[in-house]
Structure formats: structure tokens, C-alpha cells
Amino acid sequence: MSGTVTETYAAALQHDIADLPDDAALVGVVRRPTGWFSALVDENRPELGPPESLLSETEEREKDLRRQGLCDDEAHNAAWDEVDFASRYREHLASEVAERAVADLADRVAAGETLALVCFEGDSKRCHRRILDDVVRERAAGLAE
């Protein structure tokens, strides 16, 4: 029996607008969780958050782009592209510590558990949790075969 994996963001949970299965375990994937975020999720896996260096570089570029007149969402998404966030995050997921965490989540899904990956970014911003969702789905599907 195979479970499922999905994703959402913290504000959607806070405002009860997240469309999640009732039995979903809320798994935070945040490098720098706040106290309120930790209280919102069932567990947090900081090793699945983007590396600190990638977060800092992206945040700095985003600030520069906002100063140039881009709105928050546009600046975030443009910075994401400029720092090659997606491929660098995928590289991070191949690191030993992140790989173990991905394998654990995939094992849980393959065993029938329903997981919802949670971070801060809303739906209008590019986010690492969507990449992680794809990676965990692919890994769990491979285990179920």
C-alpha cells in the first residue's frame, strides 16, 4: 500500500485554506523554523531546507531586485532564477544528510503514510518544497514497484 505526498505553506494552514487529506502528517522542511512554525507542524526536517549559503545569496539578490522596483513575488522569482536555485537545491538533496532525510520520507510514503511538506513561501513564489515533493514522490514510487 502506498501513501501520498503533497505540499502547502504555513499561512494556508494558519488560515485553514490548505486542501490536505485529513490524515496528512505535516512535515516542515524549513532551515530556520520559528517557534510558531514549529508549533504548526508535526515535525520539522531542517536538513531538507535549502542550505544556509543558498538562502542568504537568494535573499540578498531578492533585496537588490526589490530596490530596483520589482514587487516581492517578482523579486523572489527572479532571484531564484539568477542564483540557479533549483539545480543547487537538487544538488543539496544529493548530500549525505539530505539524502537520508529524503529516503526516510520516501520510505514512509511507500509504507502508506500521507505526508504534507510545509514551508513559508506562498503559492505565488517558487519554492523548494515543490522540488522536494517531486523527489520524494519519485523515490517512493520506485520503492513501491
Number of C-alpha atoms within 10 A of each C-alpha: 8 15 19 21 24 21 19 24 20 20 17 15 16 11 8 10 11 14 11 18 13 7 10 17 17 21 21 28 24 22 17 14 17 10 8 9 20 15 11 18 19 12 15 23 18 16 19 23 23 25 15 11 9 16 16 12 14 23 16 12 18 24 15 14 18 17 11 10 10 15 12 15 17 17 23 24 17 19 23 22 14 12 15 13 21 17 12 13 19 16 11 19 23 12 11 10 12 20 15 15 17 24 16 14 23 28 20 19 24 24 16 15 18 21 23 22 25 27 24 18 17 14 11 11 16 20 20 19 25 16 16 22 19 13 17 25 21 12 17 26 17 11 15 15 6
